[in-house]
Amino acid sequence: MAPLVVSLESVPAITDPEEAIRSPELAVLSARAHGEENGVVYALYAALMHLDKETGTLYTDYALATLLEPARKQLEDMLATGTYEFQSDFFKRQIAEEVTKGQAESVLLVLDSRGIEVSEEVRERILACTDRDEAEKWIKRAATAQSADELFD
């Protein structure tokens, strides 16, 4: 058995969305090899949008991790336009965790800006929050609370 080795130079530039949809693996490799060429990233995007959610998530992640900067930025911009909604629980969890972490940090920032002391125990409790609704409630309370303990009432 001999492994097949393919150089990026031998991968064709896929610019036709229909061709990319028919061969999404080749579209991913094409974007890696020829991402600077017109239409290649657009064709990849079309292919990614036609995949089942599990495969689409894997291919999207791989593409974002391996594309050169201009092509990666272009694909990120296309994904960020709102036309793509992550389907996998993994990405949904990652996004929710990032949002919740940002909310928890906002609670501490609001309290700090208001000159309210926060004990290490309260700081740890806030930063350990994994419930977006709870963190949002704490942000609202932080705006008027007289002490950090009032967040939890």
N, C-alpha and C positions, 0 to 999 in steps of 0.2 A: 504494500500500500504506500503510495507516495502522496504527500499533501499537495494540494493545488494552491499555488501562491499567485495572487493577483496584485499588481501594483496599481496605485491610484491613477496613474497615467493611462492605464488601459481601460479604465471605467469610462463609458460614454457619458456625455453631458445629456441628462434627461430634462428637457424643457417643456415637453408636452404633458399636461396634467393627466390626460387619459392614459398615456404610456406609464406614467408614475403610479397611477391607481392600479394598473395591471401588474406592476412589478415594484411594490413599495420598498423592498430590500435594495434593489438597484437604485431607486430614487434616493435613499439615504446615503448610499455610497457615492452616488453622483454629486449630491450636495456637498459631501465632504471633499471630493476631488475638484469640483467645479463651481463651488458656491458663489464665486465672484461673477460668473456668467449670468446674463439676463435670463430670467425665467426658471432657473434651476431651483431656487428656494421656493418659488411659487408652486412649481410642480410637486416638490416634496410636501408642501403644506396641503395640497389637494389630496395627495396619497394618504397623509396622516389622518385627514378628516374622514376618510372612507374605511379606515380600519376599525375592527372591533375595539372596545375600550381598553382591554388589557394589552393587546398588541400595540395599539396606538400610543398608549402611555409609555410602553417600553421603547418603541421606536423614537418617540418624541424626546424622551430622556437621553437616549443614546445620541441622537442628532445634536441636541443642545450641548452635550458634553464633548462632542468631537468636532463640531464645525469651527472653522476659523472665525475670528471675531466679527467681520462684517456680515457674513452669512448667518452667524448665530444671532446677532442683533436683529437682522431682518426677520428671521423666524420668530424671535421673541416678540417683536412688534406685531407680527401677524397674529400670534397667539393672544396677545394682550388686548386686541381690539374688541374683545368680547364675543368674537365669533366662535371661540373655542372654550368650552367649559370642561374642566377636568372631570373625568368619569370615575377614575379609580379611587377607592377608599384611601389608598396610600396618599395620593396627592391632596385629596380633600382634608385628610387629617393633618398633613404637613402645613397646609395653608391655614387651617383653623388654629393650629398650635402657634404659628407665627403671629397671627392676629391677636390671639389671647395674650401672648407674651408681650406684644406691643401695648395692649390695653393695660396690663399689669404695670409695665414701666411708666405708662402715662399716669396711673394712679399715684405712683411715687413722685413723679415730677410735679403734679398738681399740689400734693401735700408739701413738697419741698418749697415750691414757689410761694406757698402761703405761709411758710415758716413753721409748719407743724412738724414736731418731732415724731420720728418713727422708730420704734424699738426694733432690734434685730429680729425678734420673734415675729412681729407684725410684718416686717419687710420680707422675711422668708415665707410667711403665709401668703402674702400678695403675689410674690414671684412664683409660688408653687401652684397658683390657680390654673386650672385647665378648663374652666367653664366660662365661655364667652359672655353669657348673659350675666353671670355673677360679676365678672370683671367690668362689664359695662355699668352695672349698678354701682360698683365701687367708684368708678370715675365720676358719676353724677353726685354721689355722696361726698366725694373728696372736695368738690367745689364749695360745699357749705359746712362741712364738718369742723368742729372745734378741736377734735382730737382724732388721731388715727384709729382709735378703738371704735369710734362711731361708725366706721365703714361697715362693721359687722353686725350692727343692731338690726 
